Amino acid sequence: MSTVMYQSVPTAPPGGAFDVVPGYEGTVPGGAGGFLPPPMPSIPTPMPENGPAHTNWNIFNITQEAATEAFANYVSENCCYSKAPVREGIITSMEPFNTYRYRLETFAETRSTEWSHEPFTGQRVDVGLQVAPGPWDIATQTPGFFQDNTQTIRVPFTSSVKNCHVCLGVGTSACKDCTASGTKVCYMCSGSGARAGNDRCLHCNGSGREKCRKCNGRGNCDCETCRGKKQLLVFISLKVQWITYKDDFVKEQSSGLPSENLNKVSGKEIFKDAQYMLYPLMNFPDSAMSQASDRLVREHQSKYFQTSRILQQRHMIELIPITRVSYTWKGKGHTYSVYGNESRVFTDSYPAQCCCSCM
């Protein structure tokens, strides 16, 4: 694997010197510049012989009983809604507007490095004992596919000891609470030295100042970076992230249901496939799904192939049930939509609302 050359800036440089670890020349504090391109894949992607086998593309509808029950549940969740339209309303028609959702998921691994440090308390120092393994050669505990996770690993043979760059090896720093004076204004008398009635303040014995509790009157505290140890163990940290990248495409439907509502429900899964790297969906009865698959698969592989190691891809198609229900109540017509496996309900307006305060 070729190495991209960078000038590195160690977190705690001795005397301003730069550390260079072969294979990690781009590593800097905070991770900026530590670009780690993934190795080229060694597993070829097989070309599918045929498109996925689909056995049931039938559009399904819900019953009037199921629609009424969903409507009743919806009304019961709104305290300002009267149940009269549910009890007295008469369903006049039910129209299906079922739609498809295509979803593509790419499970990928990314690696980045940064200089890290911790107080030196006698830990192992191993820089130079061996050549540090490459960032993509370090073994990790990979989670199950499509289970996002993050793991931070100390890179072997990169640990060295340096004087703390904050306190310059002193181990202490000026106390910020008392500005290094060791005392603060007495909180009991606000610095006057006296209480009500001109009695001497017993808390500060009339001095108007009290000993700083943070530094115990010393005027300085242990350095927060090295915790008073004066030295730091400096090493390279490898951050490994497993991320599932997702994209959806929902075919347009004319039911009047806002498309964002469909993001909150599931549908009937009618196709699913997982491979190391996918080919776009072919031979689907609805050409819009095939076109969306072709576009998204190409986008994912182009976008994530250069920056991540793709471990697995999967795509699926769901048939999301949507039924627009028309009903009459008190001689007027109204509508509502029942959608998703969860039988959620959406309506532009409800005919029997009252003004009340829901607690």
C-alpha positions as CSV (number, residue, x, y, z in Angstrom):
1,M,0.0,0.0,0.0
2,S,1.4,3.4,-1.0
3,T,1.9,6.0,1.7
4,V,0.8,9.6,1.4
5,M,3.6,11.8,2.9
6,Y,2.7,14.6,5.3
7,Q,4.6,16.6,7.9
8,S,3.2,15.6,11.3
9,V,2.8,17.8,14.4
10,P,3.0,15.7,17.6
11,T,0.7,16.6,20.5
12,A,3.5,17.1,23.0
13,P,6.7,17.8,21.0
14,P,10.0,17.8,22.9
15,G,11.5,21.2,22.3
16,G,9.2,21.7,19.3
17,A,10.6,18.7,17.4
18,F,8.5,16.8,15.0
19,D,7.8,13.1,15.4
20,V,7.7,10.9,12.3
21,V,6.4,7.3,12.5
22,P,6.8,5.5,9.2
23,G,3.4,4.8,7.7
24,Y,1.8,7.6,9.8
25,E,3.3,10.7,8.3
26,G,-0.1,12.3,8.0
27,T,-1.0,12.0,11.7
28,V,-1.6,15.2,13.6
29,P,-3.3,16.2,16.8
30,G,-7.1,16.1,16.5
31,G,-7.1,13.7,13.6
32,A,-6.9,16.4,10.9
33,G,-4.7,15.3,7.9
34,G,-4.6,11.6,8.9
35,F,-6.1,10.4,5.6
36,L,-6.1,6.6,5.5
37,P,-7.3,5.3,2.1
38,P,-8.6,1.7,2.3
39,P,-6.8,-1.2,0.7
40,M,-8.1,-2.3,-2.7
41,P,-10.7,-5.0,-2.4
42,S,-9.5,-8.5,-3.1
43,I,-13.0,-10.1,-3.6
44,P,-14.4,-9.7,-7.0
45,T,-18.1,-8.8,-7.3
46,P,-20.0,-11.5,-9.2
47,M,-22.4,-10.4,-11.9
48,P,-25.9,-11.8,-11.3
49,E,-27.1,-14.1,-14.0
50,N,-30.7,-13.0,-13.6
51,G,-32.7,-10.4,-11.8
52,P,-34.2,-11.2,-8.4
53,A,-37.1,-13.6,-8.4
54,H,-40.4,-11.9,-7.4
55,T,-43.4,-14.0,-6.6
56,N,-46.0,-11.6,-5.3
57,W,-46.5,-8.0,-6.4
58,N,-50.2,-7.9,-5.6
59,I,-51.6,-4.7,-4.2
60,F,-53.4,-5.4,-1.0
61,N,-56.1,-3.4,0.8
62,I,-57.3,-3.2,4.4
63,T,-60.9,-4.0,5.4
64,Q,-63.4,-1.5,6.6
65,E,-63.2,-3.0,10.1
66,A,-59.4,-2.4,10.1
67,A,-59.8,1.1,8.8
68,T,-62.4,2.0,11.4
69,E,-60.2,0.5,14.2
70,A,-57.2,2.6,13.0
71,F,-59.4,5.7,12.9
72,A,-60.7,5.0,16.4
73,N,-57.1,4.6,17.8
74,Y,-56.1,7.9,16.1
75,V,-59.0,9.8,17.7
76,S,-58.4,8.3,21.1
77,E,-54.8,9.7,21.0
78,N,-56.2,13.2,20.6
79,C,-58.0,14.4,23.7
80,C,-59.7,17.3,21.8
81,Y,-61.3,15.0,19.3
82,S,-64.9,13.8,19.8
83,K,-65.5,10.1,19.0
84,A,-68.8,10.8,17.3
85,P,-67.4,10.7,13.7
86,V,-66.0,7.2,14.4
87,R,-69.3,5.9,15.9
88,E,-71.6,7.6,13.5
89,G,-69.6,8.1,10.3
90,I,-70.4,5.9,7.3
91,I,-67.6,4.8,5.0
92,T,-68.5,5.4,1.4
93,S,-65.3,4.3,-0.4
94,M,-61.8,3.0,0.2
95,E,-59.1,3.6,-2.5
96,P,-55.7,2.0,-2.4
97,F,-52.7,4.2,-3.1
98,N,-50.0,1.7,-2.1
99,T,-46.5,2.7,-3.0
100,Y,-43.0,1.2,-3.1
101,R,-40.0,2.1,-1.0
102,Y,-36.5,1.2,-2.2
103,R,-33.8,1.2,0.5
104,L,-30.0,0.8,0.0
105,E,-27.6,0.3,2.9
106,T,-23.8,0.3,2.7
107,F,-21.9,-1.0,5.8
108,A,-18.4,0.4,5.7
109,E,-15.3,0.8,7.8
110,T,-13.3,3.9,8.1
111,R,-9.9,4.5,9.8
112,S,-8.2,7.7,11.0
113,T,-5.3,8.5,13.3
114,E,-4.3,11.2,15.7
115,W,-1.6,11.9,18.2
116,S,-2.9,11.3,21.7
117,H,-1.4,11.5,25.2
118,E,-2.0,10.6,28.8
119,P,0.0,11.2,32.1
120,F,3.1,9.1,32.2
121,T,2.9,6.7,35.2
122,G,5.4,4.1,34.1
123,Q,3.5,2.6,31.1
124,R,5.3,0.6,28.5
125,V,7.4,2.7,26.1
126,D,7.8,0.9,22.8
127,V,8.6,3.4,20.0
128,G,11.4,2.1,17.8
129,L,11.4,-1.4,19.1
130,Q,9.7,-2.6,16.0
131,V,8.2,-1.0,12.9
132,A,4.7,0.1,13.7
133,P,2.0,-2.0,11.8
134,G,0.2,-0.2,9.1
135,P,-3.2,1.3,10.0
136,W,-5.1,-1.2,7.9
137,D,-3.0,-4.1,9.2
138,I,-4.1,-3.7,12.8
139,A,-6.7,-6.4,13.8
140,T,-10.0,-5.2,15.1
141,Q,-13.1,-6.8,16.5
142,T,-15.5,-6.2,13.7
143,P,-19.2,-6.0,14.8
144,G,-22.0,-7.8,13.0
145,F,-23.0,-6.3,9.6
146,F,-25.0,-3.1,9.8
147,Q,-24.2,-2.7,13.5
148,D,-22.6,0.8,13.9
149,N,-19.7,0.9,16.3
150,T,-16.5,2.8,17.1
151,Q,-13.3,1.4,18.5
152,T,-10.1,3.3,19.5
153,I,-6.8,1.4,19.5
154,R,-3.3,2.5,20.6
155,V,-1.0,1.8,17.7
156,P,1.8,-0.5,18.8
157,F,5.4,0.8,18.7
158,T,4.5,4.5,18.7
159,S,4.6,5.2,22.4
160,S,7.2,7.6,23.8
161,V,7.7,9.9,26.8
162,K,7.8,13.6,26.6
163,N,7.7,16.6,28.9
164,C,4.2,18.0,29.3
165,H,3.7,20.7,26.7
166,V,1.3,22.6,28.9
167,C,3.3,23.0,32.1
168,L,6.7,22.5,30.3
169,G,7.5,19.7,32.7
170,V,6.9,21.6,35.9
171,G,3.8,19.6,36.9
172,T,1.8,22.6,38.1
173,S,0.0,25.6,36.8
174,A,-1.3,28.8,38.2
175,C,-4.6,28.4,40.0
176,K,-7.3,30.1,37.9
177,D,-9.7,30.5,40.8
178,C,-7.5,32.8,42.9
179,T,-5.2,34.0,40.0
180,A,-2.2,32.4,41.8
181,S,-2.6,34.4,44.9
182,G,-3.7,31.6,47.2
183,T,-6.6,33.6,48.6
184,K,-10.1,34.8,47.4
185,V,-12.6,37.4,48.5
186,C,-14.5,36.1,51.6
187,Y,-17.9,35.0,50.4
188,M,-19.4,35.6,53.9
189,C,-18.6,39.3,54.1
190,S,-17.9,40.0,50.4
191,G,-14.4,41.3,51.3
192,S,-15.4,43.9,53.9
193,G,-14.2,42.0,56.9
194,A,-17.3,42.8,58.8
195,R,-20.8,41.4,59.1
196,A,-24.1,43.1,60.0
197,G,-23.7,45.6,62.8
198,N,-20.0,46.0,62.0
199,D,-19.1,42.8,63.8
200,R,-15.9,41.3,62.6
201,C,-16.4,38.5,60.1
202,L,-15.5,35.3,61.9
203,H,-15.1,33.3,58.6
204,C,-12.1,35.4,57.4
205,N,-11.2,36.8,60.9
206,G,-11.8,40.3,59.6
207,S,-9.2,40.1,56.8
208,G,-11.8,40.1,54.0
209,R,-10.1,37.2,52.3
210,E,-10.2,33.4,52.7
211,K,-7.9,30.6,51.6
212,C,-8.6,29.3,48.1
213,R,-10.1,25.8,48.4
214,K,-9.1,24.7,44.9
215,C,-5.3,25.1,45.4
216,N,-5.4,24.9,49.2
217,G,-3.7,28.3,49.5
218,R,-0.7,27.3,47.4
219,G,-1.5,29.5,44.4
220,N,-0.9,26.7,41.9
221,C,-2.6,23.4,41.1
222,D,-1.5,20.2,39.5
223,C,-1.4,20.5,35.7
224,E,-4.7,19.3,34.3
225,T,-2.9,17.7,31.3
226,C,-0.2,15.7,33.0
227,R,-2.0,15.6,36.4
228,G,1.2,16.7,38.1
229,K,3.3,13.9,36.6
230,K,5.4,16.4,34.6
231,Q,5.6,13.9,31.7
232,L,3.2,12.4,29.1
233,L,3.1,9.1,27.3
234,V,2.6,10.2,23.7
235,F,1.2,7.7,21.1
236,I,-0.8,7.4,18.0
237,S,-4.5,6.4,18.3
238,L,-6.3,4.6,15.6
239,K,-10.0,5.3,15.4
240,V,-12.0,2.7,13.6
241,Q,-15.6,3.4,12.8
242,W,-18.2,1.1,11.3
243,I,-21.1,3.1,9.8
244,T,-24.2,2.1,8.0
245,Y,-25.0,4.6,5.2
246,K,-28.6,4.6,4.2
247,D,-30.6,6.1,1.3
248,D,-34.3,5.6,0.5
249,F,-36.4,6.3,-2.5
250,V,-40.2,6.3,-2.3
251,K,-42.3,6.4,-5.4
252,E,-44.6,9.3,-5.7
253,Q,-48.2,8.6,-4.8
254,S,-51.3,10.8,-5.2
255,S,-53.2,10.0,-2.0
256,G,-52.6,13.4,-0.5
257,L,-50.5,11.9,2.3
258,P,-47.3,13.9,2.9
259,S,-44.3,11.8,1.8
260,E,-42.4,12.5,5.0
261,N,-45.1,10.6,6.9
262,L,-43.9,7.4,5.2
263,N,-40.5,7.7,6.9
264,K,-42.1,6.8,10.2
265,V,-43.7,3.5,9.1
266,S,-42.7,0.1,7.7
267,G,-44.1,-1.8,4.8
268,K,-44.4,-5.3,3.6
269,E,-41.0,-6.5,2.6
270,I,-41.2,-8.1,-0.9
271,F,-37.6,-8.2,-1.9
272,K,-34.3,-8.2,0.0
273,D,-30.7,-9.1,-1.0
274,A,-27.3,-8.6,0.6
275,Q,-23.8,-9.0,-1.1
276,Y,-20.3,-7.8,-0.6
277,M,-21.0,-5.2,-3.3
278,L,-24.4,-5.1,-5.0
279,Y,-25.4,-4.8,-8.6
280,P,-28.4,-2.5,-9.2
281,L,-31.8,-4.2,-9.1
282,M,-33.0,-5.5,-12.5
283,N,-36.2,-6.7,-14.0
284,F,-38.5,-5.1,-11.3
285,P,-42.0,-4.7,-12.6
286,D,-42.0,-0.9,-11.7
287,S,-39.2,0.7,-13.7
288,A,-38.9,3.6,-11.2
289,M,-37.6,1.2,-8.6
290,S,-34.9,-0.2,-11.0
291,Q,-33.9,3.3,-12.0
292,A,-33.6,4.4,-8.3
293,S,-31.6,1.3,-7.5
294,D,-29.2,1.9,-10.4
295,R,-28.6,5.5,-9.3
296,L,-28.2,4.9,-5.6
297,V,-25.9,1.8,-6.0
298,R,-23.6,3.8,-8.2
299,E,-23.7,6.8,-5.9
300,H,-22.8,4.7,-2.8
301,Q,-20.0,2.8,-4.5
302,S,-18.5,5.9,-6.0
303,K,-18.8,7.9,-2.8
304,Y,-17.7,5.4,-0.1
305,F,-15.3,3.2,-2.1
306,Q,-12.5,5.8,-2.0
307,T,-12.8,6.7,1.7
308,S,-14.0,3.5,3.4
309,R,-13.7,-0.2,3.1
310,I,-17.1,-1.5,2.1
311,L,-17.9,-4.7,4.0
312,Q,-21.4,-5.4,3.0
313,Q,-24.3,-3.9,1.0
314,R,-28.0,-4.7,1.1
315,H,-31.1,-3.4,-0.6
316,M,-34.8,-4.1,-0.2
317,I,-38.1,-3.1,-1.5
318,E,-41.2,-2.6,0.7
319,L,-44.7,-2.2,-0.4
320,I,-46.2,0.4,1.9
321,P,-50.0,0.1,2.2
322,I,-51.9,3.4,1.8
323,T,-55.7,3.5,1.8
324,R,-57.7,6.7,1.5
325,V,-61.0,6.3,3.3
326,S,-64.0,8.5,2.4
327,Y,-66.8,8.8,4.9
328,T,-69.9,10.9,5.6
329,W,-70.8,12.4,9.0
330,K,-73.8,14.7,9.6
331,G,-74.4,14.9,5.8
332,K,-70.9,16.1,4.9
333,G,-68.0,14.2,3.3
334,H,-64.6,13.7,4.9
335,T,-61.5,11.7,4.3
336,Y,-58.5,10.2,6.1
337,S,-55.6,7.9,5.1
338,V,-54.5,4.7,6.8
339,Y,-50.9,3.9,6.0
340,G,-48.0,1.6,6.9
341,N,-48.0,-1.8,8.7
342,E,-48.6,0.2,11.8
343,S,-52.0,1.5,10.5
344,R,-51.2,5.1,11.2
345,V,-53.8,7.7,10.3
346,F,-53.5,11.1,8.6
347,T,-56.2,13.6,8.0
348,D,-56.1,17.2,6.9
349,S,-58.9,18.1,9.2
350,Y,-61.1,16.4,11.8
351,P,-64.8,17.4,11.8
352,A,-65.4,17.3,15.6
353,Q,-62.8,19.1,17.6
354,C,-63.2,21.0,20.8
355,C,-61.1,23.6,22.5
356,C,-59.7,22.0,25.7
357,S,-56.4,21.9,27.5
358,C,-54.7,18.5,27.5
359,M,-52.4,18.0,30.5
